[in-house]
Amino acid sequence: MKKQNKAFTIIELIVVMAIIGVLVLLAMPKFMGYTQRAHLTEIKSNIKQIENASERYYMTNQDWPRLSDTPYTSAQVETFAQEIKDKTGQIVPLETDGKYYEISYDNLQEYVQKPKDGIHYILQNPVGEVFYLDKLTQLGENALEQTETVVNNEPLPIQAVVPAGWIGIYTLDDLNNMRNNLIGKYILMNNLDFKDDNDYANISNKTIWETGLGWNSVGIYNTTSKFEGIFDGNGLKIDNLYIKRPNRYLGLFGSTGTATIKNLTMTNAYVSSTDIDSSDGILIGYALGTTISNIKTTGQVVGTSDRQSEGGIVGNLSKTSVMNQCVSGANVSGPNNLAGSLVGYLSDYSTINNSYAYGNVTSTTNAGGLVGAINRGYVNYSYSIGNTTGAGKGGLSSYTFMGSTASSYWDKELSGILTSASGTGKTTVQMKQRSTYSGWDFTNIWVIDESKDYPRLIWESK
């Protein structure tokens, strides 16, 4: 006799389907989590590839890959793609129609933000948007939270890459170690604060910060110990520098030779020397043949003895040094000094271009709103607006010998000075009008909020 197969009843079938449904519901989050995690892993990997490729492109071309006024050709795009492959081993798919290029990763926009500071962007897409790769968007954070790939729901940062051949500065100890290699190429990777106890605790050489004396400047004024490397501030900040020493030539760098220092903001600094004939500044005491660009300082530089040169950025800018697109809000003072909110003494055929100062300056002899004194130096497309007081005061500079000034101005009302050894005095209203600034580049260098503000450097707002 054949055994009869027993079929499911309707009720049993419903029960089985219900059980299957429950199992599916239980399994779905885990499955979705794996899928989401895999997707995010791919996205993060893609972002890192873009970052690395673009950093290497920058090292070769000194510019980030981006849209340009002149459209990219197919050949240029292919060259860029091959360069990425040669230097990174990555094959990055690129697309072009002769007007643009893009690195074609899907869904990238969902997981990154537009730039907040103009420094960390990596690429531009065809409509001109740029991406900020330091922090994920809320969508990215939510996705990471769902997949439990971070602790305490903190987003995963994309770490900046130290370019090949450069030395990253992450701590005050790293900053101090520059004195051991005065021709190195350094790039700042973190904001630093001289009042940060955690940083102090990690300083192995305690002599760099001595009670009552503060920082020991990098670079000494002689033929072998000046700083002659490259320091790139990477658009970051050093806060609360403090120096009060009897040494000659004080600043973050005491003395520099054929060095390049750029892209740095220094805030709340205090620099003071008791040495006669010293040159002191927040960035550099004595600069000889140095190139300085995109620097901003605030704080105080205080002279205490005769014959000193005191400047908000550089004490003495000498030996064909060049300063470009720099800003000082530092207050500078001292007895019988050459004192300027930007530079104390501009000498030996050195040049200041496209810069301004708004700090107050006081000296019993040579007080200049921008430069204390000019001796065979040049100032172009620059201005000052700070209050200036002293026996030998001048709106832009107090003294000029064998130098020249082109299209440079001072505010007669804010400074309280109607005369200057160089430059042209204007009223506050005139200083806030674009028409005042003959020959200035308001496309690539300067921007002005007409009738409301003075000209500002474009890089300051990035």
ZIQUI-V854442 format. One record per run of one state. SS is the DSSP state (2 for helix, 1 for strand, 0 for the rest). FROM is the first residue (numbers start at 0). LEN is the number of residues. If there is no record, write none. Layout:
BEGIN
SS&FROM&LEN, SS&FROM&LEN
END
This chain:
BEGIN
0&0&9, 2&9&52, 0&61&12, 2&73&15, 0&88&5, 1&93&3, 0&96&4, 1&100&3, 0&103&4, 2&107&3, 0&110&2, 1&112&1, 0&113&7, 1&120&4, 0&124&5, 1&129&3, 0&132&5, 2&137&10, 0&147&19, 1&166&3, 0&169&2, 2&171&9, 0&180&4, 1&184&4, 0&188&3, 1&191&2, 0&193&3, 2&196&5, 0&201&4, 2&205&3, 1&208&2, 0&210&3, 1&213&2, 0&215&2, 1&217&1, 0&218&8, 1&226&1, 0&227&2, 1&229&10, 0&239&2, 1&241&4, 0&245&4, 1&249&1, 0&250&2, 1&252&4, 0&256&3, 1&259&14, 0&273&5, 1&278&3, 0&281&2, 1&283&5, 0&288&2, 1&290&13, 0&303&5, 1&308&3, 0&311&2, 1&313&5, 0&318&3, 1&321&3, 0&324&2, 1&326&2, 0&328&2, 1&330&4, 0&334&3, 1&337&3, 0&340&2, 1&342&11, 0&353&2, 1&355&2, 0&357&3, 1&360&3, 0&363&2, 1&365&3, 0&368&2, 1&370&10, 0&380&2, 1&382&2, 0&384&3, 1&387&2, 0&389&4, 1&393&1, 0&394&2, 1&396&1, 0&397&2, 1&399&2, 0&401&2, 1&403&3, 0&406&2, 1&408&3, 2&411&4, 0&415&8, 1&423&3, 0&426&1, 2&427&4, 0&431&2, 2&433&3, 0&436&9, 1&445&2, 0&447&8, 1&455&2, 2&457&4, 0&461&1
END
